[in-house]
Amino acid sequence: MKAFIVETYKKNGPIRLADRPEPEVGANDVLVRIEAAAVNLIDSKVRDGEFKIFLPYRLPLTLGHDMAGTVVRVGAQVRRFKAGDAVFARPRDHRIGTFAEVIAVDQADVALKPASLTMEEAASIPLVGLTAWQALVEVGRVKPGQKVFIQAGSGGVGTIAIQLAKHLGATVATTTSAANAELVRSLGADVVIDYRSQDFEQVLSDYDLVLNSQDAATLAKSLNVVRPGGQVISLSGPPDLPFAKSLKLNLMLRFVMRMLSRGVLKKAKARGVGYSFLFMQADGAQLGQLAKLIDAGVIRPVVDKVFPFAQTAEALAYVETGRAKGKVVIKVAG
């Protein structure tokens, strides 16, 4: 099969189209012919080697973290899927590789594709949809009447998180550029802050939850807009001790994670605010819940551009510019 691979960890390093053996299909696996795959910043971070300490992949590595496609065959223990099913998934860590023609995915990570979406639209959902779900439903436990601040509302996670937070009954604030203000309002944002001309710290106060996806300075300011008893959930770090324990990292790495998060935890404690780092996990059941919301018209995908498979490297470079509205997708087949 054809796949785009990383042969060595390198900042802004190349990805190369190569011939790779088709994956083996385990008893609990679903073999999927990939029709579309989304591009995410995590692909750049993996290529650059930023995660190699706690996600030690064996090189060469096929990149790609989410996809939509058609089931080719299933393992002996698979009962929920069959050949011909249209599915979408975010394969679990250590089994990524959606910039390819075929992938084997654990059945627990797979869900039936929303019937109302194209393959390209469906491929845009898994990683960002699961991130939003786990932040707002699992960790944040957002309730009707709460106030939620979602940073970078026109980005991949932001576009889905705004819609999900509104569905959960929250008042939603977000940051974006003036050019994207109408987009985030159409998704349900109640308060729209132009990050180029406004300081959210001067506009927002007493929020129940902040979903942070920006730098350390923005995280520090985020703590100041949360009410006592509220929480900040960060997608961009720093990682904390519970994260290290969840990955079963050794004592040295746990110590490192504790030190990395010590400053923000101290500030959060002083304000009576909770802090947690979220590193999204694959979950087919949650994808199934998202699919129901999509088919019910509660959540819609936002796709900026679709690139042909041959231009996967260009698609990744475009995502790295930070200018994409919603998601960037690669059309692999079909």
ZICOR-V511373 format. One record per helix or strand of 2 or more residues. SS is the DSSP state (H for helix, E for strand). FROM is the first residue (numbers start at 0). LEN is the number of residues. If there is no record, write none. Layout:
ss=SS from=FROM len=LEN
ss=SS from=FROM len=LEN
This chain:
ss=E from=1 len=5
ss=E from=15 len=4
ss=E from=28 len=11
ss=H from=40 len=8
ss=E from=60 len=2
ss=E from=65 len=9
ss=E from=85 len=4
ss=E from=101 len=5
ss=H from=106 len=3
ss=E from=109 len=3
ss=H from=118 len=5
ss=H from=125 len=14
ss=E from=146 len=4
ss=H from=155 len=12
ss=E from=170 len=6
ss=H from=177 len=10
ss=E from=190 len=4
ss=H from=199 len=4
ss=E from=206 len=6
ss=H from=215 len=10
ss=E from=225 len=9
ss=H from=240 len=6
ss=H from=250 len=21
ss=E from=273 len=4
ss=H from=283 len=12
ss=E from=302 len=6
ss=H from=308 len=12
ss=E from=326 len=5
